[in-house]
Amino acid sequence: YSVSNSKLYHVDLYRVSDEEELRYLGWNELEDGFRLVEWPERAPGLNDQADLDLHLAYQDEGRVAELNAVSPRGEGVTRALSGAESKS
């Protein structure tokens, strides 16, 4: 996905068995953007590379998202999003 002037990659690890398989599939080629990972527990070694921890849950007729920074880069993102929310 293209978002503003950045790239956002959605990576679903459900069928991946380990980090080596993920690297073989091109994980390192996605370093030019943000990687949103479903099923990150399928490749535990990647948790050290995380910037944000995102949890989605159902709430009434919609969904709620909880976003937590786990790195300095993630903190920058959450600060920027907080500023965007206060402007709207």
Jmol script that loads the backbone (N, CA, C; Angstrom):
load data "model"
ATOM      1  N   TYR A   1       0.827  -1.172   0.000  1.00  0.00           N
ATOM      2  CA  TYR A   1       0.000   0.000   0.000  1.00  0.00           C
ATOM      3  C   TYR A   1       0.877   1.243   0.000  1.00  0.00           C
ATOM      4  N   SER A   2       0.453   2.301  -0.683  1.00  0.00           N
ATOM      5  CA  SER A   2       1.131   3.591  -0.618  1.00  0.00           C
ATOM      6  C   SER A   2       0.350   4.474   0.328  1.00  0.00           C
ATOM      7  N   VAL A   3       1.032   5.004   1.325  1.00  0.00           N
ATOM      8  CA  VAL A   3       0.401   5.870   2.314  1.00  0.00           C
ATOM      9  C   VAL A   3       1.224   7.143   2.381  1.00  0.00           C
ATOM     10  N   SER A   4       0.611   8.262   1.995  1.00  0.00           N
ATOM     11  CA  SER A   4       1.317   9.537   1.959  1.00  0.00           C
ATOM     12  C   SER A   4       2.572   9.346   1.121  1.00  0.00           C
ATOM     13  N   ASN A   5       3.740   9.566   1.690  1.00  0.00           N
ATOM     14  CA  ASN A   5       4.977   9.366   0.925  1.00  0.00           C
ATOM     15  C   ASN A   5       5.739   8.140   1.424  1.00  0.00           C
ATOM     16  N   SER A   6       5.042   7.205   2.068  1.00  0.00           N
ATOM     17  CA  SER A   6       5.656   5.989   2.600  1.00  0.00           C
ATOM     18  C   SER A   6       4.996   4.750   2.006  1.00  0.00           C
ATOM     19  N   LYS A   7       5.622   3.619   2.242  1.00  0.00           N
ATOM     20  CA  LYS A   7       5.052   2.342   1.822  1.00  0.00           C
ATOM     21  C   LYS A   7       4.652   1.564   3.065  1.00  0.00           C
ATOM     22  N   LEU A   8       3.584   0.820   2.944  1.00  0.00           N
ATOM     23  CA  LEU A   8       3.063  -0.001   4.025  1.00  0.00           C
ATOM     24  C   LEU A   8       2.854  -1.403   3.467  1.00  0.00           C
ATOM     25  N   TYR A   9       3.506  -2.382   4.090  1.00  0.00           N
ATOM     26  CA  TYR A   9       3.398  -3.762   3.633  1.00  0.00           C
ATOM     27  C   TYR A   9       2.606  -4.580   4.641  1.00  0.00           C
ATOM     28  N   HIS A  10       1.657  -5.341   4.158  1.00  0.00           N
ATOM     29  CA  HIS A  10       0.885  -6.261   4.983  1.00  0.00           C
ATOM     30  C   HIS A  10       1.469  -7.653   4.770  1.00  0.00           C
ATOM     31  N   VAL A  11       1.995  -8.253   5.843  1.00  0.00           N
ATOM     32  CA  VAL A  11       2.646  -9.550   5.760  1.00  0.00           C
ATOM     33  C   VAL A  11       1.892 -10.523   6.668  1.00  0.00           C
ATOM     34  N   ASP A  12       1.338 -11.568   6.098  1.00  0.00           N
ATOM     35  CA  ASP A  12       0.596 -12.579   6.845  1.00  0.00           C
ATOM     36  C   ASP A  12       1.484 -13.811   6.986  1.00  0.00           C
ATOM     37  N   LEU A  13       1.884 -14.133   8.215  1.00  0.00           N
ATOM     38  CA  LEU A  13       2.811 -15.234   8.460  1.00  0.00           C
ATOM     39  C   LEU A  13       2.122 -16.551   8.805  1.00  0.00           C
ATOM     40  N   TYR A  14       0.838 -16.622   8.626  1.00  0.00           N
ATOM     41  CA  TYR A  14       0.099 -17.817   9.048  1.00  0.00           C
ATOM     42  C   TYR A  14       0.700 -19.103   8.494  1.00  0.00           C
ATOM     43  N   ARG A  15       1.125 -19.088   7.249  1.00  0.00           N
ATOM     44  CA  ARG A  15       1.635 -20.307   6.619  1.00  0.00           C
ATOM     45  C   ARG A  15       3.167 -20.384   6.620  1.00  0.00           C
ATOM     46  N   VAL A  16       3.829 -19.457   7.281  1.00  0.00           N
ATOM     47  CA  VAL A  16       5.289 -19.463   7.353  1.00  0.00           C
ATOM     48  C   VAL A  16       5.713 -20.271   8.573  1.00  0.00           C
ATOM     49  N   SER A  17       6.722 -21.115   8.405  1.00  0.00           N
ATOM     50  CA  SER A  17       7.124 -21.982   9.511  1.00  0.00           C
ATOM     51  C   SER A  17       8.295 -21.452  10.328  1.00  0.00           C
ATOM     52  N   ASP A  18       9.129 -20.563   9.756  1.00  0.00           N
ATOM     53  CA  ASP A  18      10.253 -20.023  10.522  1.00  0.00           C
ATOM     54  C   ASP A  18      10.812 -18.783   9.840  1.00  0.00           C
ATOM     55  N   GLU A  19      11.768 -18.120  10.519  1.00  0.00           N
ATOM     56  CA  GLU A  19      12.344 -16.881   9.985  1.00  0.00           C
ATOM     57  C   GLU A  19      13.091 -17.096   8.668  1.00  0.00           C
ATOM     58  N   GLU A  20      13.764 -18.240   8.533  1.00  0.00           N
ATOM     59  CA  GLU A  20      14.508 -18.504   7.300  1.00  0.00           C
ATOM     60  C   GLU A  20      13.578 -18.537   6.092  1.00  0.00           C
ATOM     61  N   GLU A  21      12.429 -19.144   6.242  1.00  0.00           N
ATOM     62  CA  GLU A  21      11.469 -19.188   5.143  1.00  0.00           C
ATOM     63  C   GLU A  21      11.002 -17.775   4.797  1.00  0.00           C
ATOM     64  N   LEU A  22      10.781 -16.974   5.811  1.00  0.00           N
ATOM     65  CA  LEU A  22      10.339 -15.602   5.590  1.00  0.00           C
ATOM     66  C   LEU A  22      11.411 -14.801   4.846  1.00  0.00           C
ATOM     67  N   ARG A  23      12.642 -14.965   5.229  1.00  0.00           N
ATOM     68  CA  ARG A  23      13.731 -14.264   4.522  1.00  0.00           C
ATOM     69  C   ARG A  23      13.824 -14.746   3.076  1.00  0.00           C
ATOM     70  N   TYR A  24      13.652 -16.037   2.857  1.00  0.00           N
ATOM     71  CA  TYR A  24      13.658 -16.591   1.501  1.00  0.00           C
ATOM     72  C   TYR A  24      12.545 -15.967   0.654  1.00  0.00           C
ATOM     73  N   LEU A  25      11.420 -15.684   1.280  1.00  0.00           N
ATOM     74  CA  LEU A  25      10.276 -15.110   0.562  1.00  0.00           C
ATOM     75  C   LEU A  25      10.417 -13.605   0.310  1.00  0.00           C
ATOM     76  N   GLY A  26      11.491 -12.981   0.812  1.00  0.00           N
ATOM     77  CA  GLY A  26      11.727 -11.579   0.485  1.00  0.00           C
ATOM     78  C   GLY A  26      11.519 -10.582   1.611  1.00  0.00           C
ATOM     79  N   TRP A  27      11.535 -11.031   2.866  1.00  0.00           N
ATOM     80  CA  TRP A  27      11.337 -10.132   3.998  1.00  0.00           C
ATOM     81  C   TRP A  27      12.266  -8.921   3.934  1.00  0.00           C
ATOM     82  N   ASN A  28      13.528  -9.131   3.642  1.00  0.00           N
ATOM     83  CA  ASN A  28      14.504  -8.040   3.638  1.00  0.00           C
ATOM     84  C   ASN A  28      14.260  -7.026   2.525  1.00  0.00           C
ATOM     85  N   GLU A  29      13.508  -7.398   1.517  1.00  0.00           N
ATOM     86  CA  GLU A  29      13.203  -6.472   0.429  1.00  0.00           C
ATOM     87  C   GLU A  29      12.132  -5.456   0.820  1.00  0.00           C
ATOM     88  N   LEU A  30      11.540  -5.621   2.005  1.00  0.00           N
ATOM     89  CA  LEU A  30      10.464  -4.733   2.453  1.00  0.00           C
ATOM     90  C   LEU A  30      10.960  -3.672   3.434  1.00  0.00           C
ATOM     91  N   GLU A  31      12.255  -3.467   3.512  1.00  0.00           N
ATOM     92  CA  GLU A  31      12.819  -2.548   4.487  1.00  0.00           C
ATOM     93  C   GLU A  31      12.574  -1.084   4.159  1.00  0.00           C
ATOM     94  N   ASP A  32      12.052  -0.783   2.984  1.00  0.00           N
ATOM     95  CA  ASP A  32      11.838   0.609   2.596  1.00  0.00           C
ATOM     96  C   ASP A  32      10.491   1.151   3.071  1.00  0.00           C
ATOM     97  N   GLY A  33       9.803   0.409   3.916  1.00  0.00           N
ATOM     98  CA  GLY A  33       8.503   0.878   4.408  1.00  0.00           C
ATOM     99  C   GLY A  33       8.160   0.243   5.735  1.00  0.00           C
ATOM    100  N   PHE A  34       6.934   0.440   6.161  1.00  0.00           N
ATOM    101  CA  PHE A  34       6.426  -0.172   7.380  1.00  0.00           C
ATOM    102  C   PHE A  34       5.878  -1.543   7.058  1.00  0.00           C
ATOM    103  N   ARG A  35       6.183  -2.512   7.903  1.00  0.00           N
ATOM    104  CA  ARG A  35       5.692  -3.875   7.719  1.00  0.00           C
ATOM    105  C   ARG A  35       4.681  -4.170   8.816  1.00  0.00           C
ATOM    106  N   LEU A  36       3.432  -4.391   8.419  1.00  0.00           N
ATOM    107  CA  LEU A  36       2.392  -4.810   9.352  1.00  0.00           C
ATOM    108  C   LEU A  36       2.309  -6.327   9.278  1.00  0.00           C
ATOM    109  N   VAL A  37       2.544  -6.987  10.409  1.00  0.00           N
ATOM    110  CA  VAL A  37       2.681  -8.437  10.417  1.00  0.00           C
ATOM    111  C   VAL A  37       1.551  -9.086  11.194  1.00  0.00           C
ATOM    112  N   GLU A  38       0.824  -9.964  10.513  1.00  0.00           N
ATOM    113  CA  GLU A  38      -0.147 -10.829  11.187  1.00  0.00           C
ATOM    114  C   GLU A  38       0.557 -12.118  11.559  1.00  0.00           C
ATOM    115  N   TRP A  39       0.205 -12.686  12.693  1.00  0.00           N
ATOM    116  CA  TRP A  39       0.777 -13.926  13.184  1.00  0.00           C
ATOM    117  C   TRP A  39       2.285 -13.792  13.419  1.00  0.00           C
ATOM    118  N   PRO A  40       2.755 -12.751  14.085  1.00  0.00           N
ATOM    119  CA  PRO A  40       4.203 -12.586  14.285  1.00  0.00           C
ATOM    120  C   PRO A  40       4.826 -13.698  15.116  1.00  0.00           C
ATOM    121  N   GLU A  41       4.020 -14.404  15.903  1.00  0.00           N
ATOM    122  CA  GLU A  41       4.563 -15.500  16.710  1.00  0.00           C
ATOM    123  C   GLU A  41       5.090 -16.647  15.845  1.00  0.00           C
ATOM    124  N   ARG A  42       4.749 -16.659  14.548  1.00  0.00           N
ATOM    125  CA  ARG A  42       5.247 -17.685  13.633  1.00  0.00           C
ATOM    126  C   ARG A  42       6.733 -17.484  13.329  1.00  0.00           C
ATOM    127  N   ALA A  43       7.253 -16.293  13.576  1.00  0.00           N
ATOM    128  CA  ALA A  43       8.670 -15.984  13.367  1.00  0.00           C
ATOM    129  C   ALA A  43       9.152 -15.139  14.547  1.00  0.00           C
ATOM    130  N   PRO A  44       9.331 -15.747  15.719  1.00  0.00           N
ATOM    131  CA  PRO A  44       9.643 -15.005  16.938  1.00  0.00           C
ATOM    132  C   PRO A  44      10.872 -14.113  16.849  1.00  0.00           C
ATOM    133  N   GLY A  45      11.845 -14.460  16.035  1.00  0.00           N
ATOM    134  CA  GLY A  45      13.041 -13.634  15.905  1.00  0.00           C
ATOM    135  C   GLY A  45      12.771 -12.255  15.343  1.00  0.00           C
ATOM    136  N   LEU A  46      11.635 -12.075  14.707  1.00  0.00           N
ATOM    137  CA  LEU A  46      11.302 -10.776  14.121  1.00  0.00           C
ATOM    138  C   LEU A  46      10.797  -9.783  15.155  1.00  0.00           C
ATOM    139  N   ASN A  47      10.388 -10.251  16.326  1.00  0.00           N
ATOM    140  CA  ASN A  47       9.868  -9.346  17.356  1.00  0.00           C
ATOM    141  C   ASN A  47      10.888  -8.297  17.753  1.00  0.00           C
ATOM    142  N   ASP A  48      12.177  -8.614  17.651  1.00  0.00           N
ATOM    143  CA  ASP A  48      13.217  -7.652  17.984  1.00  0.00           C
ATOM    144  C   ASP A  48      13.243  -6.484  17.006  1.00  0.00           C
ATOM    145  N   GLN A  49      12.638  -6.634  15.846  1.00  0.00           N
ATOM    146  CA  GLN A  49      12.628  -5.608  14.825  1.00  0.00           C
ATOM    147  C   GLN A  49      11.363  -4.758  14.857  1.00  0.00           C
ATOM    148  N   ALA A  50      10.459  -5.054  15.761  1.00  0.00           N
ATOM    149  CA  ALA A  50       9.162  -4.365  15.779  1.00  0.00           C
ATOM    150  C   ALA A  50       9.299  -2.909  16.219  1.00  0.00           C
ATOM    151  N   ASP A  51       8.463  -2.064  15.654  1.00  0.00           N
ATOM    152  CA  ASP A  51       8.357  -0.663  16.054  1.00  0.00           C
ATOM    153  C   ASP A  51       7.050  -0.408  16.790  1.00  0.00           C
ATOM    154  N   LEU A  52       6.009  -1.125  16.372  1.00  0.00           N
ATOM    155  CA  LEU A  52       4.676  -0.933  16.947  1.00  0.00           C
ATOM    156  C   LEU A  52       4.035  -2.281  17.230  1.00  0.00           C
ATOM    157  N   ASP A  53       3.196  -2.300  18.224  1.00  0.00           N
ATOM    158  CA  ASP A  53       2.392  -3.473  18.534  1.00  0.00           C
ATOM    159  C   ASP A  53       0.939  -3.044  18.357  1.00  0.00           C
ATOM    160  N   LEU A  54       0.222  -3.684  17.448  1.00  0.00           N
ATOM    161  CA  LEU A  54      -1.146  -3.308  17.105  1.00  0.00           C
ATOM    162  C   LEU A  54      -2.084  -4.448  17.455  1.00  0.00           C
ATOM    163  N   HIS A  55      -3.119  -4.142  18.219  1.00  0.00           N
ATOM    164  CA  HIS A  55      -4.151  -5.126  18.551  1.00  0.00           C
ATOM    165  C   HIS A  55      -5.493  -4.606  18.053  1.00  0.00           C
ATOM    166  N   LEU A  56      -6.196  -5.438  17.300  1.00  0.00           N
ATOM    167  CA  LEU A  56      -7.526  -5.094  16.800  1.00  0.00           C
ATOM    168  C   LEU A  56      -8.551  -5.947  17.526  1.00  0.00           C
ATOM    169  N   ALA A  57      -9.690  -5.354  17.848  1.00  0.00           N
ATOM    170  CA  ALA A  57     -10.761  -6.084  18.530  1.00  0.00           C
ATOM    171  C   ALA A  57     -12.106  -5.556  18.043  1.00  0.00           C
ATOM    172  N   TYR A  58     -13.101  -6.409  18.125  1.00  0.00           N
ATOM    173  CA  TYR A  58     -14.458  -5.985  17.790  1.00  0.00           C
ATOM    174  C   TYR A  58     -15.028  -5.174  18.943  1.00  0.00           C
ATOM    175  N   GLN A  59     -15.775  -4.129  18.576  1.00  0.00           N
ATOM    176  CA  GLN A  59     -16.466  -3.315  19.582  1.00  0.00           C
ATOM    177  C   GLN A  59     -17.782  -2.863  18.975  1.00  0.00           C
ATOM    178  N   ASP A  60     -18.872  -3.305  19.542  1.00  0.00           N
ATOM    179  CA  ASP A  60     -20.201  -3.012  19.016  1.00  0.00           C
ATOM    180  C   ASP A  60     -20.261  -3.420  17.546  1.00  0.00           C
ATOM    181  N   GLU A  61     -20.590  -2.482  16.674  1.00  0.00           N
ATOM    182  CA  GLU A  61     -20.700  -2.777  15.238  1.00  0.00           C
ATOM    183  C   GLU A  61     -19.397  -2.531  14.487  1.00  0.00           C
ATOM    184  N   GLY A  62     -18.361  -2.079  15.177  1.00  0.00           N
ATOM    185  CA  GLY A  62     -17.102  -1.756  14.509  1.00  0.00           C
ATOM    186  C   GLY A  62     -15.927  -2.455  15.159  1.00  0.00           C
ATOM    187  N   ARG A  63     -14.784  -1.825  15.052  1.00  0.00           N
ATOM    188  CA  ARG A  63     -13.553  -2.360  15.624  1.00  0.00           C
ATOM    189  C   ARG A  63     -12.818  -1.250  16.349  1.00  0.00           C
ATOM    190  N   VAL A  64     -11.988  -1.650  17.264  1.00  0.00           N
ATOM    191  CA  VAL A  64     -11.149  -0.711  17.990  1.00  0.00           C
ATOM    192  C   VAL A  64      -9.699  -1.167  17.816  1.00  0.00           C
ATOM    193  N   ALA A  65      -8.792  -0.211  17.667  1.00  0.00           N
ATOM    194  CA  ALA A  65      -7.377  -0.515  17.494  1.00  0.00           C
ATOM    195  C   ALA A  65      -6.591   0.059  18.661  1.00  0.00           C
ATOM    196  N   GLU A  66      -5.694  -0.748  19.190  1.00  0.00           N
ATOM    197  CA  GLU A  66      -4.785  -0.297  20.245  1.00  0.00           C
ATOM    198  C   GLU A  66      -3.382  -0.367  19.669  1.00  0.00           C
ATOM    199  N   LEU A  67      -2.694   0.757  19.689  1.00  0.00           N
ATOM    200  CA  LEU A  67      -1.373   0.877  19.081  1.00  0.00           C
ATOM    201  C   LEU A  67      -0.370   1.258  20.156  1.00  0.00           C
ATOM    202  N   ASN A  68       0.655   0.431  20.332  1.00  0.00           N
ATOM    203  CA  ASN A  68       1.680   0.687  21.341  1.00  0.00           C
ATOM    204  C   ASN A  68       3.054   0.732  20.690  1.00  0.00           C
ATOM    205  N   ALA A  69       3.834   1.753  21.030  1.00  0.00           N
ATOM    206  CA  ALA A  69       5.197   1.880  20.517  1.00  0.00           C
ATOM    207  C   ALA A  69       6.120   0.940  21.281  1.00  0.00           C
ATOM    208  N   VAL A  70       7.010   0.273  20.560  1.00  0.00           N
ATOM    209  CA  VAL A  70       8.002  -0.600  21.194  1.00  0.00           C
ATOM    210  C   VAL A  70       9.423  -0.255  20.733  1.00  0.00           C
ATOM    211  N   SER A  71       9.571   0.908  20.091  1.00  0.00           N
ATOM    212  CA  SER A  71      10.884   1.381  19.658  1.00  0.00           C
ATOM    213  C   SER A  71      10.813   2.906  19.525  1.00  0.00           C
ATOM    214  N   PRO A  72      11.945   3.567  19.430  1.00  0.00           N
ATOM    215  CA  PRO A  72      11.935   5.015  19.196  1.00  0.00           C
ATOM    216  C   PRO A  72      11.198   5.393  17.905  1.00  0.00           C
ATOM    217  N   ARG A  73      11.369   4.601  16.857  1.00  0.00           N
ATOM    218  CA  ARG A  73      10.657   4.873  15.592  1.00  0.00           C
ATOM    219  C   ARG A  73       9.150   4.764  15.810  1.00  0.00           C
ATOM    220  N   GLY A  74       8.725   3.748  16.564  1.00  0.00           N
ATOM    221  CA  GLY A  74       7.310   3.581  16.880  1.00  0.00           C
ATOM    222  C   GLY A  74       6.772   4.733  17.702  1.00  0.00           C
ATOM    223  N   GLU A  75       7.581   5.247  18.630  1.00  0.00           N
ATOM    224  CA  GLU A  75       7.164   6.399  19.426  1.00  0.00           C
ATOM    225  C   GLU A  75       6.919   7.614  18.537  1.00  0.00           C
ATOM    226  N   GLY A  76       7.762   7.791  17.530  1.00  0.00           N
ATOM    227  CA  GLY A  76       7.562   8.888  16.586  1.00  0.00           C
ATOM    228  C   GLY A  76       6.248   8.753  15.832  1.00  0.00           C
ATOM    229  N   VAL A  77       5.924   7.536  15.451  1.00  0.00           N
ATOM    230  CA  VAL A  77       4.668   7.287  14.732  1.00  0.00           C
ATOM    231  C   VAL A  77       3.474   7.584  15.640  1.00  0.00           C
ATOM    232  N   THR A  78       3.506   7.089  16.879  1.00  0.00           N
ATOM    233  CA  THR A  78       2.368   7.319  17.775  1.00  0.00           C
ATOM    234  C   THR A  78       2.222   8.797  18.115  1.00  0.00           C
ATOM    235  N   ARG A  79       3.351   9.506  18.262  1.00  0.00           N
ATOM    236  CA  ARG A  79       3.265  10.966  18.493  1.00  0.00           C
ATOM    237  C   ARG A  79       2.628  11.662  17.296  1.00  0.00           C
ATOM    238  N   ALA A  80       3.042  11.278  16.095  1.00  0.00           N
ATOM    239  CA  ALA A  80       2.482  11.887  14.879  1.00  0.00           C
ATOM    240  C   ALA A  80       1.001  11.597  14.757  1.00  0.00           C
ATOM    241  N   LEU A  81       0.583  10.372  15.082  1.00  0.00           N
ATOM    242  CA  LEU A  81      -0.828  10.024  15.018  1.00  0.00           C
ATOM    243  C   LEU A  81      -1.625  10.757  16.083  1.00  0.00           C
ATOM    244  N   SER A  82      -1.061  10.941  17.263  1.00  0.00           N
ATOM    245  CA  SER A  82      -1.742  11.686  18.321  1.00  0.00           C
ATOM    246  C   SER A  82      -1.960  13.128  17.889  1.00  0.00           C
ATOM    247  N   GLY A  83      -0.972  13.703  17.240  1.00  0.00           N
ATOM    248  CA  GLY A  83      -1.111  15.064  16.727  1.00  0.00           C
ATOM    249  C   GLY A  83      -2.167  15.162  15.646  1.00  0.00           C
ATOM    250  N   ALA A  84      -2.260  14.151  14.793  1.00  0.00           N
ATOM    251  CA  ALA A  84      -3.266  14.128  13.721  1.00  0.00           C
ATOM    252  C   ALA A  84      -4.660  14.015  14.323  1.00  0.00           C
ATOM    253  N   GLU A  85      -4.814  13.224  15.394  1.00  0.00           N
ATOM    254  CA  GLU A  85      -6.115  13.060  16.009  1.00  0.00           C
ATOM    255  C   GLU A  85      -6.585  14.360  16.650  1.00  0.00           C
ATOM    256  N   SER A  86      -5.679  15.097  17.281  1.00  0.00           N
ATOM    257  CA  SER A  86      -6.071  16.322  17.963  1.00  0.00           C
ATOM    258  C   SER A  86      -6.427  17.434  16.986  1.00  0.00           C
ATOM    259  N   LYS A  87      -5.940  17.339  15.735  1.00  0.00           N
ATOM    260  CA  LYS A  87      -6.239  18.362  14.730  1.00  0.00           C
ATOM    261  C   LYS A  87      -7.593  18.137  14.078  1.00  0.00           C
ATOM    262  N   SER A  88      -8.139  16.918  14.145  1.00  0.00           N
ATOM    263  CA  SER A  88      -9.394  16.638  13.447  1.00  0.00           C
ATOM    264  C   SER A  88     -10.605  16.899  14.322  1.00  0.00           C
TER     265      SER A  88
END
end "model"
wireframe off; spacefill off
backbone 0.3
color backbone group
